[in-house]
Amino acid sequence: MDARLEFKALEDQRETLSSIGSTHHRSIDRERLAGADPTSADRQRELLVSQQKVANVLQIQGNLDEALATFRATLAIAERLATADRNNALWQRDLLVMYSRLGDLLDRQDNTDEALANYRAGLVIAERLAAADPSNAGRQSDLSVSYGKVGTALRRQGNFDEALESYRTSLAIAEQVAAADRSNARWQRDVAFSHSNIALVHRGQSRSAEALAEFRKGREILAALSLEQGKKDLAWFDQQIATLESQARPTLQGPGALWGLPSGMIWSRP
């Protein structure tokens, strides 16, 4: 998962877990209504939202196969709505979100190829929505996140060059969004984790100096923010920085071990 999102995912789903019973029953009721009137776009969208919540709960419970099936069914609803009205920005974004959520679950199951396909499908929508409303910071943020997720899937495949290109595009957009409102801590945080994504690629390429520089940039941004999850975020950055610094520290043990790594060892991939 995209580094800037991995801490947020479970937090976003926790409130859904607390109402699992009522959510499930409401979903069944809405499914019946939608089935009784499949031409009602409002009822179809209600079903989409409800089913998405159910899939989120199933993920938290660890029932990944059922969650995957629910996400696929929900994606089908989103595709029908988006196809019915390509000018409806809300329905188009619903489809973008479903591609993203399905991709996240597939990535969690190590199905990186299919995850990447879903992320790229979502990116096409994000690009179209952002181009249609360039002054909408939310649309631009969606675009940044979409590039980031594509980059993460590419990185997991070992395609570091393309991942780096995608991550850098994500960072450039995130910086533009954050610059428009420096009081928005969430957008500043997005920039910080965009730097960490680039750092992960450099680490995978055994470019420790570049990785350290990016992690430090991200940490500096986070340190200036007042966020509820700030301590956890900073702890993660500190861990990454400390690991790289300890690996790069000169040592006198062993011939050729100037940087503290046994001969032939490379930086481990995340």
N, C-alpha and C positions, 0 to 999 in steps of 0.2 A: 504493500500500500504506500501511497505517497507519504513521505515522512511528515509533512506538515499536517496530514489528516489522521495519522494512526492513533494519536491521543484523543482526538475528537470523536471518533466513530462510536465507541462504546458509550460515551457521555450522551450523545445524541439519541441513542437507543434505550437508555435506562428508563426514561419516563414511559416508554411503551411497555416495557416489561411489567411495570407496576399495575397495568390495567389489562393484562393478557386475557382474562376471562371475558370482560365486556367487549374488548376489541374483537375477539373471535366470534362472539355471537352477533355483533353488529355487522361483521363481514359476511356472515351467513345470510342475514336479513337482506343486505344490499345485493348480494349475489342473486338471491331470488328475485328481487325487484328488477335488477338489470336483465336477468334472463327473461322475465315476463315482458319487458319492454326494451329490447336491444337497440332500438332506434333512439332512445333517450340518452343524449350525450351527458346530461347532468348526472343521471344514475350510473352511467358507465364510469364517469370520472370518480364518483363517490366510491364505487367498487375498487377502482384503481388505488385510491388513497388508502382504503381499508386493507386491501390485500398487501400493499406495501408494508403497512404496519405489522401485519401478521408475519410476513417474511422476516422483518427485522427481529421480531420476538423469537422466531424459530432459530435464527442465527445465534442469538444470545444463549439460547438453550443448548446449542451445539447440534441441533437437528439440521445439518447442512444440506442433506439431500432433499428434504421436504422444503427447506427454504429456497433451494435452487429451483425446484419445480414451481413454487409459488411466484418467484421472481419472473420466471419465464412466462407464466400465465399473465402476470401483471404487465409485462413488456408487450405482450400481444394486444392487450387493451390499449396501451399507450400508442402503439403503432396504428391501430385502427382510428383512434381519435385524431392523431397527428396527420394521417393521410386524408381524413375527411375535411380538414380545414388547415391548409398549410400556412394560412395567415394568422392563425390563432397562436400567439406567442406563448401563452400559458400551456397549451397542449404540446407545443413543440418542446418547451422546457421540460414538461413531464417526461417526454420521451428521452431527452438528454439525461435526466436524472435516473431513469430506469436502466439505460445502457451503462451508466456509471455504477449503479448499485449492483447490477448483475456482474459487471466486470470485477468489482471488488470481491465478490464472493468467489468467482472463478479463480481469481488471483490467490485468494486464501486457500483454495483447494489445489494450488500449484498447476492449474490449467492456464498457463500464461498465454498461450497462443490465442485461445478463445477470449481471454480477458482483453488482450490487445485489440482484437477485432471489435469488441464492444466499445472499448475506449475510443477507438478511431471513428466508429459510427457516431458516438456522442460528440466527438470533436467537430465533425462536419456540421452538426446542428449548432454547436456553440459558436463556431465561426460565422454561420449565417445570422444567428441572433445578434451577435456582437456587431456585425457589419450593418445590420438594419437599425441599430440604436447605439451608435458609438459613444454617446454621452451617458449611457446607462452604466454606472459603475458595477452594478450587480451582474450585468451581461458580460462585462469585461472580466470580472472576477471568475465567472463560470468558465470563460475561455482559458484563463490562466490555469485553473484547476484541471481542465481537460488536457491541456498540453502536459501538465505535470504527471497525470495518470498514464498517458501514453509513454512518457519518459520512463516511468517506473517499470512498466511492462517490458520495455526495450532493455532496460538495465538488467532486469532479471533474466532476460534471454542472453545476456552477455554482449548485446549490441551497444557498446559504450558510446561510440561516435554519434549514432542517431539519438541515443538517450540524452547525451549532452546537448545536442542541438535543440531537442524538445524542451529540456529543462531550462535552457537559457532563454528560449522564447517565453516560457512560463514566467520566469523571473522578470523579464523586461515588462511584461504586461502587469504583473503584480506590483512592480515599482511605480508604474504610471498610476495605477488605481490608488495605491497608498499615498502617493504624492498629492493627490487631489484632496485628501482629507487625512492629515497627519494625526488627528485626534481619534481616528478609528483604529483601535488597538488590534482588532481582528485582522484588518488588512495589513498592518505592520507585521503581525505575526506570520501572515502568509509569505511575506518577503523573507523573513528569517528562515522559514522552513524551505523556501525555494533555494536559498543558499545551501542548506543542508543536503538537498537533493543533488545539487551539483557536486558537493563534497563527496557524497557516496559514490558517484561515478569516478571521480579522481582517485578515491581509495581503491576502487576496483581496478583501476589502471596502474596501480602502484605509484601514484603521484602524490606522495605524502605531503609535500610542502603546499601544493595547491589545495589539497583536501583540508589541511589545517587552516589555511587562510579563509576558506569558505565557511568552515564551522565557526571560526572566530567572528566573522562578519555577522553570521546569524545570531550568535550568542550576544553580541554587542547590541543588536536591535532588541532582542528579548529582554535584556537586562534593563532597558529604559522603559519597559512597559509595566503596567500594573494590571495583571490578569490573575484570575482565580487559579488557573492551572500553571501560572508562571514558574513556580518552584519545580514542578515536575518537568516542565520543558527545559529549564536551565540545567537541571540534574542530568537530563539526557544529553544535552550539548556538552556538558562538562565531562561526561563519561567518554564521549567520542573523542574529545580533544585529549583527555588524559591517556587514552589508549594509544592514539597516534604518537603522542609525545614520548610515551614510554618505549614504544617500538623503535622510535628514531633516535633514542638516547644512545650516545656512544658507549661502548663497553670494551673492556680489555680482555674478555674471555673468548678465546678461540681465534684462530687465524682468519683474517678477512671479515670478521664480524663487527666492522666499524659501526654499523647502525643497529646492532643488537639483534640481527636476524640471522639465523643459520643459513649457510650457503644454499642458494637455490630457492629459498622460501620467498613467496610473494605475499602482498597484502591479501588477506582473506576477504572474499566478497561478503557483503551484508546478507 
